[in-house]
Amino acid sequence: MAETSYSDLFRVFGRIGLLSFGGPAAQISLMHRELVDRTGWLSEEEFLGSLSFCMLLPGPEAMQLSTFCGWKLRGTPGGLLAGLLFVLPGAAIIFALAALYLSVGDLPLVQAAFLGIKAAVVAIILQALLRLSRKVLLGPLEWGVALASFACLYTGIAPFPAVIAAAALIGFLRPATGDPAPHVSHKTTLTQTLKTVAFWGALWAFPILILAALDAQFLTNIAIFFSKLAVVTFGGAYAVLAYMVQAVVQDFGWITTGEMMDALGLAETTPGPLILVTQFVATVAGHHQGGATLAILAGITALWCTFIPCFLWIFAGAPHVSGILNTPKLKKALHVISAAVTGVIINLSLWFTLSLLFGTLSSETGIPLPDLTQFDTMTAVLIALAIALLLLARLPLLMVLGVCAVAAAVPALI
């Protein structure tokens, strides 16, 4: 087959970037339709192997899959083009939504509509939890790891990175079964891989060092925090949200719990990876700290420290995919990490739901507990509506968000 032209790459991956609504499952299906079924650029085996590799990495798997597919077609330039086209349309929309949110977000009607969006977010997280648990919780060990992960995070016994590290160790120490991995000849040398790591690592670290040298404390904290997230975000955006909420709301005090939930709801309405929620959070936090200019700089910093690592993982690891996918110990470690991620999402789902139904949670005992006298019946009805529409009626995500927003706004209009 003739080499794919850059203009064709731009056209196809541009369409993917503009139409990639609905989260990773919908985005991966869209890429499969475009790259395997419609253009025939990749075989079924090549696409599934690429997906398996990207599922092993921290960060947004759909964005990394787009980057990896571009790399397979036209090397590093193709990967850069595919990855950027997947992210930039959504990033532009997020900046616009953040500006609109900061301008009119305090109006009563807008606040009512956001309540409906938050209710839909609960249903969205529940759907992600159900999908992941069916694939991952296959035995007593996986269930035990998931429940222990939930307990550690909800009670504050251990932070998110420690939970992930412990799960990886448990999986790595499990006895390997099956045939040993075959020897795989790599397409690149160790020296070339180290050069790739050094280049993208330097690119990743550059703004952090510059901001630190300029003594821009807030932006430096933004850069360091979102760089840390880029390393521990196994399981996608839902998995890391609980950790991010704890840090940006409780530890740093950058935004409020309500703003965090609004951020997730708005990120669900845009194309591109859901992890763009980090850009929205940083933009709102920057606005609180110093106005519009700092908001834009904070959003750009979060984008850089969220997505530059994705290019590092792909371009350094892509030539070694065959060997990585045939390592039994690594497979087992990643499987147990997935079980721990299920517990993380349980924690996120419970925390979001209780915060929405009862308002502020009390942590006097060290465990977030609701005040039962503050139960909000309207919110409960909206959550039930969202669950019915998304999980039972199986309506499209954007339709569910719209219906819930309108259902919450109608009483405010009356």
MONOR-V763742 format. One record per backbone hydrogen bond with DSSP energy under -1.0 kcal/mol. NH is the residue of the N-H (numbers start at 0). CO is the residue of the C=O. E is the energy in kcal/mol with one decimal. If there is no record, write none. Layout:
nh=NH co=CO e=E
nh=NH co=CO e=E
This chain:
nh=8 co=4 e=-2.3
nh=9 co=5 e=-2.8
nh=10 co=6 e=-2.1
nh=11 co=7 e=-2.7
nh=12 co=8 e=-2.7
nh=13 co=9 e=-1.7
nh=14 co=10 e=-1.6
nh=15 co=11 e=-2.2
nh=16 co=12 e=-2.4
nh=17 co=13 e=-1.9
nh=18 co=14 e=-1.7
nh=20 co=18 e=-2.1
nh=26 co=22 e=-2.3
nh=27 co=23 e=-3.0
nh=28 co=24 e=-1.9
nh=29 co=25 e=-2.1
nh=30 co=26 e=-2.2
nh=31 co=27 e=-2.3
nh=32 co=28 e=-2.3
nh=33 co=29 e=-2.2
nh=34 co=30 e=-3.2
nh=35 co=31 e=-2.1
nh=36 co=31 e=-1.8
nh=37 co=32 e=-2.8
nh=38 co=33 e=-1.8
nh=41 co=34 e=-2.2
nh=46 co=42 e=-2.5
nh=47 co=43 e=-2.4
nh=48 co=44 e=-2.2
nh=49 co=45 e=-2.2
nh=50 co=46 e=-2.4
nh=51 co=47 e=-2.4
nh=52 co=48 e=-2.0
nh=53 co=49 e=-2.2
nh=54 co=50 e=-2.0
nh=55 co=52 e=-1.2
nh=56 co=53 e=-1.0
nh=58 co=232 e=-1.9
nh=63 co=59 e=-2.1
nh=64 co=60 e=-2.3
nh=65 co=61 e=-2.3
nh=66 co=62 e=-2.2
nh=67 co=63 e=-2.7
nh=68 co=64 e=-2.7
nh=69 co=65 e=-2.2
nh=70 co=66 e=-2.2
nh=71 co=67 e=-2.4
nh=72 co=68 e=-1.5
nh=73 co=69 e=-2.6
nh=74 co=70 e=-2.4
nh=77 co=73 e=-1.2
nh=78 co=74 e=-2.3
nh=79 co=75 e=-2.7
nh=80 co=76 e=-2.4
nh=81 co=77 e=-2.5
nh=82 co=78 e=-2.6
nh=83 co=79 e=-2.6
nh=84 co=80 e=-2.2
nh=85 co=81 e=-1.2
nh=86 co=82 e=-1.3
nh=87 co=83 e=-3.0
nh=90 co=86 e=-2.2
nh=91 co=87 e=-2.4
nh=92 co=88 e=-1.9
nh=93 co=89 e=-2.5
nh=94 co=90 e=-2.1
nh=95 co=91 e=-1.8
nh=96 co=92 e=-2.9
nh=97 co=93 e=-2.8
nh=98 co=94 e=-2.1
nh=99 co=95 e=-2.2
nh=100 co=96 e=-2.9
nh=101 co=97 e=-2.5
nh=102 co=98 e=-1.2
nh=103 co=99 e=-2.7
nh=104 co=100 e=-1.9
nh=106 co=103 e=-1.8
nh=110 co=106 e=-2.8
nh=111 co=107 e=-2.2
nh=112 co=108 e=-2.1
nh=113 co=109 e=-2.2
nh=114 co=110 e=-1.4
nh=115 co=111 e=-1.3
nh=116 co=112 e=-1.7
nh=117 co=113 e=-2.7
nh=118 co=114 e=-2.0
nh=119 co=115 e=-1.9
nh=120 co=116 e=-1.9
nh=121 co=117 e=-1.6
nh=122 co=118 e=-1.4
nh=123 co=119 e=-2.3
nh=124 co=120 e=-2.6
nh=125 co=121 e=-2.2
nh=126 co=122 e=-2.3
nh=127 co=123 e=-2.2
nh=128 co=124 e=-2.4
nh=129 co=125 e=-2.4
nh=130 co=126 e=-2.3
nh=131 co=127 e=-2.3
nh=132 co=128 e=-2.5
nh=133 co=129 e=-1.7
nh=135 co=131 e=-2.0
nh=136 co=132 e=-1.8
nh=137 co=135 e=-2.1
nh=142 co=138 e=-2.2
nh=143 co=139 e=-2.7
nh=144 co=140 e=-2.6
nh=145 co=141 e=-2.4
nh=146 co=142 e=-2.5
nh=147 co=143 e=-2.4
nh=148 co=144 e=-2.6
nh=149 co=145 e=-2.3
nh=150 co=146 e=-2.6
nh=151 co=147 e=-2.6
nh=152 co=148 e=-2.1
nh=153 co=149 e=-2.9
nh=154 co=150 e=-2.0
nh=156 co=151 e=-1.2
nh=157 co=151 e=-1.3
nh=162 co=158 e=-1.9
nh=163 co=159 e=-2.3
nh=164 co=160 e=-2.4
nh=165 co=161 e=-2.5
nh=166 co=162 e=-2.2
nh=167 co=163 e=-2.4
nh=168 co=164 e=-2.1
nh=169 co=165 e=-2.4
nh=170 co=166 e=-2.4
nh=171 co=167 e=-2.4
nh=172 co=168 e=-2.0
nh=192 co=188 e=-2.1
nh=193 co=189 e=-2.6
nh=194 co=190 e=-2.1
nh=195 co=191 e=-2.1
nh=196 co=192 e=-2.6
nh=197 co=193 e=-2.6
nh=198 co=194 e=-2.5
nh=199 co=195 e=-2.4
nh=200 co=196 e=-2.4
nh=201 co=197 e=-2.2
nh=202 co=198 e=-2.2
nh=203 co=199 e=-2.2
nh=204 co=200 e=-2.4
nh=205 co=201 e=-2.0
nh=208 co=204 e=-2.4
nh=209 co=205 e=-2.4
nh=210 co=206 e=-2.7
nh=211 co=207 e=-2.3
nh=212 co=208 e=-2.3
nh=213 co=209 e=-1.9
nh=214 co=211 e=-1.1
nh=215 co=210 e=-2.5
nh=216 co=214 e=-1.6
nh=219 co=215 e=-2.6
nh=220 co=216 e=-2.5
nh=221 co=217 e=-2.3
nh=222 co=218 e=-2.6
nh=223 co=219 e=-2.7
nh=224 co=220 e=-2.6
nh=225 co=221 e=-2.4
nh=226 co=222 e=-1.6
nh=227 co=223 e=-2.1
nh=228 co=224 e=-2.0
nh=229 co=225 e=-1.5
nh=230 co=227 e=-1.0
nh=231 co=227 e=-1.2
nh=232 co=228 e=-1.1
nh=233 co=231 e=-1.7
nh=235 co=232 e=-1.1
nh=239 co=235 e=-1.1
nh=240 co=236 e=-1.2
nh=243 co=239 e=-2.6
nh=244 co=240 e=-3.4
nh=245 co=241 e=-2.1
nh=246 co=242 e=-1.8
nh=247 co=243 e=-3.1
nh=248 co=244 e=-2.4
nh=250 co=245 e=-2.1
nh=251 co=246 e=-3.4
nh=253 co=247 e=-1.8
nh=254 co=247 e=-1.4
nh=259 co=255 e=-2.0
nh=260 co=256 e=-2.0
nh=261 co=257 e=-2.3
nh=262 co=258 e=-2.3
nh=263 co=259 e=-1.7
nh=264 co=260 e=-2.1
nh=265 co=261 e=-2.6
nh=266 co=262 e=-2.3
nh=267 co=263 e=-1.6
nh=268 co=265 e=-1.2
nh=269 co=266 e=-1.1
nh=271 co=19 e=-1.3
nh=275 co=272 e=-1.8
nh=276 co=273 e=-2.1
nh=277 co=274 e=-2.2
nh=279 co=275 e=-1.6
nh=280 co=276 e=-2.5
nh=281 co=277 e=-2.4
nh=282 co=278 e=-2.4
nh=283 co=279 e=-2.5
nh=284 co=280 e=-2.6
nh=285 co=281 e=-2.6
nh=286 co=282 e=-2.0
nh=287 co=283 e=-2.1
nh=288 co=284 e=-1.8
nh=289 co=285 e=-2.4
nh=290 co=286 e=-1.9
nh=294 co=290 e=-1.9
nh=295 co=291 e=-2.3
nh=296 co=292 e=-2.3
nh=297 co=293 e=-2.6
nh=298 co=294 e=-2.3
nh=299 co=295 e=-2.4
nh=300 co=296 e=-2.4
nh=301 co=297 e=-2.4
nh=302 co=298 e=-2.2
nh=303 co=299 e=-2.6
nh=304 co=300 e=-2.5
nh=305 co=301 e=-1.2
nh=306 co=302 e=-2.4
nh=307 co=303 e=-2.3
nh=310 co=306 e=-1.4
nh=311 co=307 e=-1.7
nh=312 co=308 e=-2.8
nh=313 co=309 e=-2.2
nh=314 co=310 e=-2.7
nh=315 co=311 e=-2.2
nh=316 co=312 e=-2.0
nh=317 co=313 e=-3.0
nh=319 co=316 e=-2.0
nh=320 co=317 e=-1.5
nh=323 co=319 e=-2.2
nh=324 co=320 e=-2.7
nh=326 co=323 e=-1.4
nh=330 co=326 e=-2.2
nh=331 co=327 e=-2.3
nh=332 co=328 e=-2.3
nh=333 co=329 e=-2.5
nh=334 co=330 e=-1.9
nh=335 co=331 e=-2.2
nh=336 co=332 e=-2.1
nh=337 co=333 e=-1.9
nh=338 co=334 e=-1.4
nh=339 co=335 e=-2.2
nh=340 co=336 e=-2.4
nh=341 co=337 e=-1.5
nh=342 co=338 e=-1.3
nh=343 co=339 e=-1.8
nh=344 co=340 e=-2.3
nh=345 co=341 e=-2.0
nh=346 co=342 e=-2.1
nh=347 co=343 e=-2.3
nh=348 co=344 e=-2.9
nh=349 co=345 e=-2.5
nh=350 co=346 e=-2.5
nh=351 co=347 e=-2.7
nh=352 co=348 e=-2.3
nh=353 co=349 e=-2.6
nh=354 co=350 e=-2.3
nh=355 co=351 e=-2.1
nh=356 co=352 e=-2.5
nh=357 co=353 e=-2.5
nh=358 co=354 e=-1.3
nh=361 co=368 e=-3.0
nh=365 co=362 e=-1.4
nh=368 co=361 e=-2.9
nh=373 co=370 e=-2.3
nh=374 co=371 e=-1.0
nh=375 co=356 e=-1.9
nh=379 co=375 e=-1.8
nh=380 co=376 e=-2.2
nh=381 co=377 e=-2.1
nh=382 co=378 e=-2.5
nh=383 co=379 e=-2.3
nh=384 co=380 e=-2.3
nh=385 co=381 e=-2.5
nh=386 co=382 e=-2.5
nh=387 co=383 e=-2.4
nh=388 co=384 e=-2.5
nh=389 co=385 e=-2.6
nh=390 co=386 e=-2.4
nh=391 co=386 e=-1.1
nh=392 co=387 e=-3.1
nh=394 co=388 e=-2.7
nh=399 co=395 e=-2.1
nh=400 co=396 e=-2.5
nh=401 co=397 e=-2.2
nh=402 co=398 e=-2.8
nh=403 co=399 e=-2.4
nh=404 co=400 e=-2.1
nh=405 co=401 e=-2.3
nh=406 co=402 e=-2.7
nh=407 co=403 e=-1.9
nh=408 co=404 e=-1.7
nh=409 co=405 e=-2.1
nh=412 co=408 e=-1.8
nh=413 co=409 e=-2.1
